[in-house]
Amino acid sequence: MAPSSKRRMHDRASGSTTDSTSPFPTPSRSSGSGSPDGLPLLNEPNAYELQPISHSVPASPIDGDDKDQHNARRLSFDSVQSYELYTPDEDKTVLRKLDRRLVGFMALLYCLSFLDRTNIGNARIAGMQEDLKLSSNQFEWLIWVFYITYIGFEWMTLMYRIVPPHIYISICIFSWGIIACLQSVAPSFGVLLILRALLGIGEAAFSPGVPFYLSFFFRRRELALRTGLFISASPLSSAFAGVLAWLITKLAGHSPFSPWRLLFLLEGFPSMLVAVWAWSLVPDGPGVVKWLTPRQRKVAILRLRQEMEDDENEDVDQPIGTTGINLAEILQALKDPKCYLTAFMMFNCNVAFGSIPVFLPTIVKDMGFESITAQGLTAPPYLVAFFIVIATAYYSDRLQTRSTFIIAHALLAASGYTVIAVLGYLRSPHTLLRYFALYPAIAGFFSSIAVIITWTINNQESDSKKGTGMAILNIIGQFGPLVGTSIFPDEEGPWYVGGMAICAGCMVMVAVLAGVLRWVLIREKEKARQGKEGGAYAGIPLDEDGRAGGRKVFDFML
């Protein structure tokens, strides 16, 4: 048994001046020894023995001499189950620092990653296709080869549990940055094809595992917003890419370089610089964050103990890259149908996600706009999507539901694609209507992806299962772009009816699969509560605290 668990049992067993059945936190005069964590135990001033309470039950006032002692240190209900103390203000301070430095930096890295992945679409209409004499089929291969190697190296998500993240992430960033820059000197289709394949390996090692990495620092109910902030970097990057491509195309007229070569060079170089910064900034775990004070590091660990205390294999005190993986749990996750439902949701989302950022400049240009104008017009739909993704993630965490938002946004995206397909089929002259229908389509699939990723992590009990679930999600999900990159051939321009109809159908399928998974989770929750099913809970009666055989029943998030 972990030392922290033994200490909690000792504290619970020590004498208390109140009835042990009281649902409220109560002061105790029990004796105890100093905590190895340096935190106050029961014999120290302003220390309390905390009894389990429901989040919905407020603490009652304490009368007499204990009233001032009670007010001297506010109790955090989030830490009740860990029987440790930290104030809500400390919790907020740590959370704010993690958001600002960790999540913000991961979003910046993903922004650079997504920029280097999708700028080939901007490079295409900036002269690359003419200079390298690329056919439509060759351009599709430049996109396919990226996703083929990306899929082949999705398993590297588990490397976050093996290699210290500050080393692993820095190597990933530097590798894709230098490869992205080398695209600017590609003399032929063959060389560019090889560089795109290598770029897929570098980005596969980083991007798919970041939500998994963030789950080491945040509680389940906090994860959607943080994943949303991370994913929102992709539409922000795409908006920035459109403006940057427009600016570079204007400036290239006064330089000896081709616009598309300058584009690859200027958009890839920042990644190499940021890789040096990542080495010192990226933490290897909540207990070793350099930019938190010693007390804040302890609070960062305690915040997670309530969710980790029932898993003997997880130790939040240890750096992430030293904890390894559990092969038995990996096999359990591989047999879990929930992983495959979210994976096929991701597959359908990625048909749109993988194709629209690459083909949007061409689609907008074929609506009748000039090339340089089309570069600028690709930015506004992504900027709107950026704000909608953040709002969706925030309310998903606040309402503690995932399926509702996935279904709503999937249907919203399907409606946008349907409008574009119908107008194209009718050869409608309403160009602006087709353009503005892109807004709900793009916002819908970006928001769906952010919540699907969070839902996958939320419904796995341990880090090894979360990592495996993310690997399954990305391996199956990344086949979507292979389909998406082939549904907008030049021959179907300028209407692209078939491609838009396929995207609409895929987003409807996302809504259907989300409904199916919600039904599956409701059934599992009911069976677990009744003690009739549920793998680890089979045949084991549950006590009044929702525990089976001393272990708390995992609460699936709908």
C-alpha positions as CSV (number, residue, x, y, z in Angstrom):
1,M,0.0,0.0,0.0
2,A,1.3,3.5,-0.9
3,P,2.5,5.6,2.1
4,S,-0.1,8.2,1.4
5,S,-2.8,5.5,1.7
6,K,-1.4,4.3,5.0
7,R,-1.3,7.8,6.4
8,R,-5.0,8.4,5.4
9,M,-6.0,5.1,7.1
10,H,-4.0,6.1,10.3
11,D,-5.6,9.6,10.3
12,R,-9.1,8.1,9.8
13,A,-8.6,5.7,12.7
14,S,-7.2,8.3,15.2
15,G,-9.5,9.5,17.9
16,S,-12.0,12.3,17.0
17,T,-14.2,14.4,19.1
18,T,-17.1,14.0,16.7
19,D,-19.3,11.2,15.6
20,S,-17.6,9.4,12.7
21,T,-20.8,9.2,10.8
22,S,-21.0,13.0,10.5
23,P,-21.1,14.1,6.9
24,F,-19.2,17.3,7.6
25,P,-15.5,18.2,8.0
26,T,-14.8,18.4,11.7
27,P,-11.8,19.4,13.8
28,S,-9.9,16.8,15.7
29,R,-7.5,16.8,18.7
30,S,-6.0,13.5,17.6
31,S,-2.3,13.0,17.8
32,G,-0.3,12.4,14.6
33,S,3.2,12.7,13.2
34,G,4.5,15.2,10.7
35,S,3.6,14.5,7.1
36,P,6.4,13.5,4.7
37,D,4.9,15.9,2.3
38,G,5.4,18.8,4.7
39,L,1.6,19.2,5.0
40,P,-0.2,19.7,8.4
41,L,-1.5,16.6,10.1
42,L,-4.0,16.4,12.9
43,N,-1.8,17.5,15.7
44,E,-0.8,20.8,14.1
45,P,-2.6,24.2,14.3
46,N,-5.5,24.7,11.9
47,A,-5.5,21.0,10.9
48,Y,-8.7,19.0,10.5
49,E,-9.7,15.4,10.0
50,L,-11.9,15.4,7.0
51,Q,-14.8,13.1,6.7
52,P,-16.2,12.2,3.3
53,I,-18.9,14.5,2.2
54,S,-21.0,15.0,-0.9
55,H,-20.1,18.0,-3.2
56,S,-23.7,19.0,-2.9
57,V,-23.7,19.2,1.0
58,P,-22.4,22.4,2.4
59,A,-20.3,22.4,5.6
60,S,-22.3,23.5,8.7
61,P,-21.0,26.3,10.9
62,I,-18.9,25.3,13.9
63,D,-19.8,26.9,17.2
64,G,-17.7,27.9,20.2
65,D,-14.0,28.1,20.4
66,D,-13.5,26.1,17.2
67,K,-15.2,28.7,15.0
68,D,-12.1,30.9,14.6
69,Q,-10.0,27.8,14.1
70,H,-12.3,26.6,11.4
71,N,-12.2,30.0,9.6
72,A,-8.5,30.2,9.8
73,R,-8.1,27.7,7.0
74,R,-10.8,27.1,4.4
75,L,-11.3,23.5,3.3
76,S,-11.2,22.3,-0.3
77,F,-14.1,20.0,-0.9
78,D,-12.2,18.7,-4.0
79,S,-9.5,17.2,-1.7
80,V,-11.9,15.6,0.8
81,Q,-11.3,12.0,-0.3
82,S,-7.6,12.4,0.0
83,Y,-7.9,13.6,3.7
84,E,-5.3,16.3,2.9
85,L,-5.6,20.1,3.2
86,Y,-5.2,22.9,0.7
87,T,-7.3,26.0,0.2
88,P,-9.6,26.8,-2.8
89,D,-7.3,29.8,-3.4
90,E,-4.3,27.6,-3.6
91,D,-6.2,25.3,-6.0
92,K,-7.1,28.2,-8.2
93,T,-3.6,29.6,-8.2
94,V,-2.1,26.3,-9.3
95,L,-4.8,25.7,-11.9
96,R,-4.2,29.2,-13.3
97,K,-0.5,28.7,-13.6
98,L,-0.9,25.3,-15.3
99,D,-3.4,26.9,-17.8
100,R,-1.2,29.8,-18.6
101,R,2.1,28.1,-18.9
102,L,1.5,24.5,-19.7
103,V,-1.7,24.5,-21.7
104,G,-0.8,27.8,-23.4
105,F,2.6,26.4,-24.4
106,M,1.1,23.1,-25.7
107,A,-1.4,25.2,-27.7
108,L,1.5,27.1,-29.2
109,L,3.3,23.9,-30.1
110,Y,0.2,22.5,-31.7
111,C,-0.3,25.7,-33.6
112,L,3.2,25.4,-35.1
113,S,2.6,21.7,-35.8
114,F,-0.7,22.3,-37.6
115,L,0.8,25.2,-39.5
116,D,3.6,23.1,-40.9
117,R,1.2,20.3,-41.7
118,T,-1.4,22.2,-43.6
119,N,0.5,25.0,-45.3
120,I,1.0,22.8,-48.3
121,G,-2.5,23.9,-49.4
122,N,-1.4,27.6,-49.3
123,A,1.8,26.7,-51.1
124,R,-0.1,25.0,-53.8
125,I,-1.9,28.2,-55.0
126,A,1.3,30.3,-54.3
127,G,3.0,28.7,-57.2
128,M,4.3,25.3,-56.0
129,Q,2.1,23.3,-58.4
130,E,3.4,25.2,-61.4
131,D,7.0,25.2,-60.4
132,L,7.2,21.5,-59.6
133,K,4.7,20.6,-62.4
134,L,2.5,18.6,-60.0
135,S,-0.6,16.9,-61.3
136,S,-3.7,16.7,-59.1
137,N,-2.9,13.0,-58.3
138,Q,0.7,13.9,-57.2
139,F,-0.6,16.6,-54.9
140,E,-2.9,14.1,-53.3
141,W,0.1,11.8,-52.8
142,L,1.9,14.6,-50.9
143,I,-1.0,14.7,-48.5
144,W,-1.5,10.9,-48.3
145,V,2.1,10.1,-47.5
146,F,2.0,12.4,-44.5
147,Y,-1.0,10.6,-43.1
148,I,0.4,7.1,-43.9
149,T,3.5,7.7,-41.8
150,Y,1.4,9.6,-39.2
151,I,-0.8,6.6,-38.8
152,G,2.2,4.2,-38.7
153,F,3.7,6.0,-35.7
154,E,0.6,6.8,-33.7
155,W,1.7,4.1,-31.2
156,M,4.3,6.6,-30.0
157,T,1.6,8.2,-27.8
158,L,2.7,5.7,-25.1
159,M,6.2,7.2,-25.2
160,Y,5.0,9.9,-22.9
161,R,5.0,7.2,-20.2
162,I,8.5,6.0,-21.0
163,V,10.7,9.0,-22.0
164,P,10.7,12.2,-19.9
165,P,8.4,14.6,-21.7
166,H,10.8,17.6,-21.7
167,I,13.3,15.5,-23.7
168,Y,10.7,13.7,-25.9
169,I,8.7,16.8,-26.8
170,S,11.8,18.9,-27.6
171,I,13.1,16.3,-30.0
172,C,9.8,16.1,-31.7
173,I,9.5,19.8,-32.2
174,F,13.0,20.2,-33.5
175,S,12.6,17.3,-36.0
176,W,9.5,18.5,-37.6
177,G,10.8,22.1,-37.7
178,I,13.9,21.3,-39.6
179,I,12.0,19.0,-42.0
180,A,9.4,21.7,-42.6
181,C,12.2,24.2,-43.5
182,L,13.8,21.7,-45.9
183,Q,10.6,21.6,-48.0
184,S,11.5,25.1,-49.2
185,V,14.5,23.7,-51.1
186,A,12.8,20.6,-52.6
187,P,13.7,20.5,-56.3
188,S,11.2,17.8,-57.3
189,F,8.1,15.9,-56.5
190,G,10.1,12.9,-55.2
191,V,12.1,14.9,-52.7
192,L,9.1,16.7,-51.4
193,L,7.3,13.3,-51.0
194,I,10.1,12.0,-48.8
195,L,10.1,15.2,-46.7
196,R,6.3,15.0,-46.2
197,A,6.7,11.4,-45.1
198,L,9.3,12.3,-42.5
199,L,7.2,15.3,-41.4
200,G,4.4,12.8,-40.6
201,I,6.6,10.8,-38.3
202,G,7.8,13.9,-36.4
203,E,4.2,15.2,-35.8
204,A,2.8,11.8,-35.0
205,A,5.2,11.5,-32.1
206,F,3.9,14.7,-30.6
207,S,0.4,15.9,-31.4
208,P,-1.8,12.8,-30.7
209,G,-0.2,12.3,-27.2
210,V,-0.7,15.9,-25.9
211,P,-4.2,15.4,-24.5
212,F,-2.9,12.2,-22.8
213,Y,0.0,14.2,-21.4
214,L,-2.3,17.0,-20.1
215,S,-4.4,14.3,-18.2
216,F,-1.4,13.9,-15.9
217,F,-1.9,17.4,-14.6
218,F,-5.7,18.0,-14.7
219,R,-8.7,16.2,-13.1
220,R,-11.3,14.6,-15.4
221,R,-13.9,17.4,-15.0
222,E,-11.3,20.0,-16.0
223,L,-9.9,18.2,-19.0
224,A,-12.4,19.2,-21.8
225,L,-11.6,22.9,-21.5
226,R,-7.8,22.3,-21.5
227,T,-8.1,19.9,-24.5
228,G,-10.4,22.5,-26.2
229,L,-7.8,25.2,-25.6
230,F,-5.2,22.9,-27.1
231,I,-7.3,21.9,-30.1
232,S,-8.4,25.5,-30.7
233,A,-4.8,26.2,-31.8
234,S,-5.6,24.3,-35.0
235,P,-8.3,26.7,-36.3
236,L,-6.2,29.6,-35.0
237,S,-3.2,28.3,-36.8
238,S,-5.3,27.9,-40.0
239,A,-6.5,31.5,-39.7
240,F,-3.0,32.7,-39.1
241,A,-1.8,30.6,-42.0
242,G,-4.2,32.3,-44.4
243,V,-3.1,35.8,-43.3
244,L,0.6,34.8,-43.3
245,A,0.3,33.2,-46.7
246,W,-1.3,36.4,-48.0
247,L,1.5,38.5,-46.5
248,I,4.3,36.3,-47.7
249,T,2.8,36.2,-51.2
250,K,2.8,40.0,-51.3
251,L,6.3,40.2,-50.0
252,A,7.7,37.5,-52.2
253,G,7.3,39.8,-55.2
254,H,10.2,41.9,-53.9
255,S,12.5,38.9,-53.2
256,P,14.4,36.4,-55.3
257,F,12.5,33.5,-53.7
258,S,9.3,31.9,-55.0
259,P,6.4,32.6,-52.7
260,W,5.8,29.0,-51.8
261,R,9.5,28.4,-50.9
262,L,9.5,31.4,-48.7
263,L,6.3,30.2,-47.1
264,F,7.7,26.8,-46.1
265,L,10.9,28.4,-44.8
266,L,9.3,31.2,-42.7
267,E,6.6,28.9,-41.2
268,G,9.0,26.0,-40.3
269,F,11.9,28.0,-38.7
270,P,10.0,29.1,-35.5
271,S,9.6,25.4,-34.5
272,M,13.3,24.9,-34.2
273,L,13.6,28.0,-32.0
274,V,10.8,26.9,-29.7
275,A,12.3,23.4,-29.3
276,V,15.1,25.0,-27.2
277,W,12.6,26.7,-25.0
278,A,10.6,23.5,-24.6
279,W,13.6,21.7,-23.0
280,S,13.4,24.0,-19.9
281,L,9.7,24.8,-19.8
282,V,8.0,21.4,-20.3
283,P,7.5,19.6,-16.9
284,D,7.9,15.9,-16.4
285,G,5.1,15.7,-13.9
286,P,3.0,17.7,-11.4
287,G,5.6,17.2,-8.6
288,V,8.6,18.5,-10.6
289,V,7.2,21.6,-12.3
290,K,10.1,24.2,-12.1
291,W,7.8,27.2,-12.4
292,L,5.7,26.3,-9.4
293,T,6.8,26.9,-5.8
294,P,7.4,23.9,-3.5
295,R,4.0,24.4,-1.9
296,Q,2.3,24.7,-5.3
297,R,3.9,21.5,-6.4
298,K,2.5,19.7,-3.4
299,V,-1.0,21.1,-4.1
300,A,-0.6,20.0,-7.8
301,I,-0.1,16.5,-6.6
302,L,-2.9,16.6,-4.0
303,R,-5.4,17.8,-6.6
304,L,-5.0,14.5,-8.4
305,R,-4.9,12.1,-5.5
306,Q,-8.6,11.8,-5.1
307,E,-8.9,10.4,-8.6
308,M,-5.7,8.3,-8.4
309,E,-6.2,6.8,-4.9
310,D,-8.0,3.7,-6.1
311,D,-5.4,2.8,-8.7
312,E,-2.4,1.1,-7.1
313,N,-0.3,1.4,-10.3
314,E,-0.5,5.2,-10.5
315,D,1.8,7.5,-8.5
316,V,1.4,11.2,-9.2
317,D,4.5,12.0,-7.1
318,Q,6.8,10.4,-9.7
319,P,8.0,12.1,-12.9
320,I,6.0,10.9,-15.9
321,G,8.8,9.4,-18.0
322,T,9.9,7.1,-15.2
323,T,6.6,5.3,-14.4
324,G,6.4,2.9,-17.4
325,I,3.3,1.2,-18.7
326,N,1.0,-1.7,-17.6
327,L,0.7,-4.4,-20.2
328,A,-2.3,-6.0,-18.7
329,E,-4.2,-2.7,-18.8
330,I,-3.1,-2.1,-22.4
331,L,-4.7,-5.4,-23.3
332,Q,-7.9,-4.5,-21.5
333,A,-8.1,-1.3,-23.4
334,L,-7.5,-3.0,-26.7
335,K,-10.6,-5.2,-26.0
336,D,-12.8,-2.2,-24.8
337,P,-15.5,-1.4,-27.4
338,K,-15.8,2.1,-26.1
339,C,-12.3,2.9,-27.5
340,Y,-13.4,1.8,-30.9
341,L,-16.6,3.9,-30.9
342,T,-14.7,7.1,-30.2
343,A,-12.1,6.0,-32.7
344,F,-14.7,5.7,-35.5
345,M,-16.2,9.1,-34.5
346,M,-12.7,10.5,-34.9
347,F,-12.4,8.8,-38.3
348,N,-15.5,10.4,-39.6
349,C,-14.6,13.8,-38.2
350,N,-11.1,13.5,-39.7
351,V,-12.6,13.1,-43.2
352,A,-13.5,16.8,-42.9
353,F,-10.7,17.8,-40.6
354,G,-8.0,16.4,-42.9
355,S,-9.4,17.7,-46.1
356,I,-10.8,21.2,-45.5
357,P,-7.7,22.9,-44.1
358,V,-5.7,21.6,-47.1
359,F,-8.3,22.2,-49.8
360,L,-10.0,25.3,-48.5
361,P,-7.8,27.8,-50.3
362,T,-8.5,26.0,-53.6
363,I,-12.3,25.8,-52.8
364,V,-12.5,29.5,-52.0
365,K,-10.5,30.4,-55.1
366,D,-12.8,28.3,-57.3
367,M,-15.7,30.2,-55.9
368,G,-14.5,33.0,-58.1
369,F,-12.0,34.9,-55.9
370,E,-8.5,35.8,-57.0
371,S,-5.7,33.7,-55.6
372,I,-4.4,36.4,-53.2
373,T,-7.9,37.2,-52.0
374,A,-8.7,33.5,-51.4
375,Q,-5.6,33.3,-49.1
376,G,-7.1,36.0,-46.9
377,L,-10.7,34.7,-47.0
378,T,-9.7,31.4,-45.5
379,A,-8.9,33.1,-42.2
380,P,-12.3,34.2,-40.9
381,P,-14.0,30.8,-40.7
382,Y,-11.1,29.5,-38.6
383,L,-11.2,32.5,-36.4
384,V,-14.9,31.9,-35.6
385,A,-14.2,28.2,-35.0
386,F,-11.4,29.1,-32.5
387,F,-13.9,30.9,-30.2
388,I,-16.6,28.3,-30.6
389,V,-14.2,25.5,-29.7
390,I,-13.2,27.2,-26.5
391,A,-16.9,28.0,-25.6
392,T,-17.9,24.4,-26.3
393,A,-15.1,23.0,-24.1
394,Y,-15.9,25.4,-21.3
395,Y,-19.6,24.4,-21.1
396,S,-18.8,20.8,-21.6
397,D,-16.7,20.8,-18.4
398,R,-19.2,23.0,-16.6
399,L,-22.2,20.8,-17.5
400,Q,-20.1,17.6,-17.2
401,T,-21.4,16.1,-20.4
402,R,-19.6,15.2,-23.7
403,S,-22.1,13.4,-25.9
404,T,-24.6,16.3,-26.0
405,F,-22.0,18.7,-27.5
406,I,-20.6,16.2,-29.9
407,I,-24.1,15.4,-31.3
408,A,-25.0,19.1,-31.6
409,H,-21.8,20.2,-33.3
410,A,-21.8,17.1,-35.6
411,L,-25.3,18.0,-36.9
412,L,-24.3,21.7,-37.2
413,A,-21.4,20.8,-39.4
414,A,-23.5,18.4,-41.4
415,S,-26.0,21.2,-42.1
416,G,-23.2,23.5,-43.4
417,Y,-21.8,20.8,-45.7
418,T,-25.3,20.0,-46.9
419,V,-26.1,23.6,-47.8
420,I,-22.8,23.8,-49.9
421,A,-23.5,20.5,-51.6
422,V,-27.1,21.4,-52.5
423,L,-26.1,24.9,-53.8
424,G,-23.4,23.3,-55.8
425,Y,-25.7,20.7,-57.2
426,L,-28.1,23.4,-58.3
427,R,-25.2,25.5,-59.7
428,S,-26.4,28.4,-57.6
429,P,-24.8,31.8,-58.2
430,H,-25.0,32.7,-54.5
431,T,-21.3,32.5,-53.8
432,L,-21.5,34.3,-50.5
433,L,-24.1,31.8,-49.2
434,R,-21.7,29.0,-50.1
435,Y,-18.8,30.8,-48.4
436,F,-20.8,31.5,-45.2
437,A,-22.0,27.9,-45.0
438,L,-18.3,27.0,-44.4
439,Y,-18.5,28.7,-40.9
440,P,-20.8,26.1,-39.2
441,A,-19.1,23.3,-41.0
442,I,-15.6,24.2,-39.8
443,A,-16.7,25.2,-36.3
444,G,-18.7,22.0,-36.0
445,F,-15.9,19.4,-36.8
446,F,-13.2,21.3,-34.8
447,S,-15.5,21.4,-31.7
448,S,-16.5,17.7,-32.1
449,I,-12.9,16.6,-32.3
450,A,-12.0,18.5,-29.1
451,V,-14.8,16.8,-27.1
452,I,-14.2,13.4,-28.6
453,I,-10.6,13.4,-27.5
454,T,-11.6,14.4,-24.0
455,W,-14.3,11.8,-23.9
456,T,-11.8,9.0,-24.8
457,I,-9.6,10.0,-21.9
458,N,-12.4,10.5,-19.4
459,N,-13.7,7.0,-19.8
460,Q,-10.5,5.1,-19.1
461,E,-9.5,4.5,-15.5
462,S,-5.7,4.5,-15.6
463,D,-2.9,6.2,-17.5
464,S,-1.9,3.0,-19.4
465,K,-5.6,2.6,-20.6
466,K,-5.8,6.3,-21.5
467,G,-2.6,6.1,-23.5
468,T,-3.9,3.0,-25.3
469,G,-7.3,4.5,-25.9
470,M,-5.6,7.6,-27.4
471,A,-3.4,5.3,-29.6
472,I,-6.5,3.5,-30.9
473,L,-8.4,6.8,-31.4
474,N,-5.6,8.2,-33.5
475,I,-4.6,5.1,-35.5
476,I,-8.2,4.5,-36.7
477,G,-9.1,8.2,-36.7
478,Q,-6.2,9.2,-38.9
479,F,-7.4,7.0,-41.8
480,G,-10.1,9.7,-42.2
481,P,-7.7,12.2,-43.8
482,L,-6.7,9.5,-46.3
483,V,-10.3,9.5,-47.5
484,G,-10.7,13.3,-47.1
485,T,-7.7,14.1,-49.3
486,S,-9.2,12.3,-52.2
487,I,-12.7,13.7,-52.2
488,F,-11.9,17.2,-53.7
489,P,-10.3,16.4,-57.0
490,D,-9.7,19.3,-59.5
491,E,-12.2,17.7,-61.9
492,E,-15.1,18.3,-59.5
493,G,-14.3,22.0,-59.1
494,P,-15.6,24.6,-58.7
495,W,-18.7,23.0,-57.0
496,Y,-17.2,19.9,-55.2
497,V,-20.6,18.4,-54.7
498,G,-19.4,14.9,-54.0
499,G,-16.8,16.0,-51.4
500,M,-19.2,18.2,-49.5
501,A,-21.9,15.4,-49.5
502,I,-19.4,12.9,-48.1
503,C,-18.4,15.3,-45.4
504,A,-22.0,15.9,-44.5
505,G,-22.7,12.1,-44.3
506,C,-19.6,11.6,-42.1
507,M,-20.7,14.3,-39.6
508,V,-24.1,12.7,-39.4
509,M,-22.4,9.4,-38.6
510,V,-20.5,11.1,-35.8
511,A,-23.8,12.1,-34.2
512,V,-25.1,8.6,-34.5
513,L,-22.0,7.0,-32.9
514,A,-22.0,9.5,-30.1
515,G,-25.6,8.5,-29.3
516,V,-24.7,4.8,-29.4
517,L,-21.8,5.4,-27.0
518,R,-23.9,7.4,-24.6
519,W,-26.4,4.5,-24.5
520,V,-23.6,2.0,-23.9
521,L,-22.2,4.1,-21.0
522,I,-25.7,4.5,-19.4
523,R,-26.1,0.7,-19.5
524,E,-22.6,0.2,-17.9
525,K,-23.3,2.8,-15.2
526,E,-26.6,1.1,-14.3
527,K,-25.0,-2.4,-14.2
528,A,-22.1,-1.2,-12.1
529,R,-24.5,0.4,-9.6
530,Q,-26.5,-2.9,-9.4
531,G,-23.4,-5.0,-9.0
532,K,-24.4,-7.3,-11.8
533,E,-21.7,-6.5,-14.5
534,G,-18.7,-4.4,-15.2
535,G,-15.6,-6.6,-15.3
536,A,-13.8,-5.7,-12.1
537,Y,-17.2,-5.2,-10.4
538,A,-18.8,-8.5,-11.5
539,G,-20.5,-10.3,-8.6
540,I,-19.0,-7.9,-6.0
541,P,-21.7,-6.1,-3.9
542,L,-21.3,-2.3,-3.8
543,D,-21.3,-0.5,-0.5
544,E,-23.1,2.8,0.2
545,D,-20.1,4.8,-1.0
546,G,-20.2,3.2,-4.5
547,R,-17.3,0.9,-3.8
548,A,-16.9,-2.7,-5.0
549,G,-14.6,-4.8,-2.8
550,G,-13.0,-1.7,-1.4
551,R,-12.5,-0.1,-4.8
552,K,-14.5,2.8,-5.9
553,V,-16.7,2.1,-9.0
554,F,-15.4,4.2,-12.0
555,D,-18.0,6.8,-12.9
556,F,-18.3,7.1,-16.7
557,M,-18.9,10.5,-18.2
558,L,-21.8,10.7,-20.6
